[in-house]
Amino acid sequence: MNTLKFKSNINCTGCLSKVTPVMNDEKAIQQWDVNLEHDDRTLTVETNDLSAEEVQKIVGKVGFKAQLIED
């Protein structure tokens, strides 16, 4: 399983409520989370099938941005 981390502009519970249905409906995402406490609002996605670009497109569907954090 791949764990991808992104800096996002998902910065409040209202934003989270917009992104949740889209992320939950994506079958290729096993688990995801946004750390609203961290300055980067880190989005963590666990997937076997999706690339970082595909995750960024999914998040973009609801008007948010996700920038891949390189390890």
PyMOL commands that set and color helices and strands:
alter all, ss='L'
color gray80, all
select helices_A, chain A and resi 13-25+52-60
alter helices_A, ss='H'
color red, helices_A
select strands_A, chain A and resi 2-8+29-34+43-47+66-68
alter strands_A, ss='S'
color yellow, strands_A
deselect
rebuild
show_as cartoon
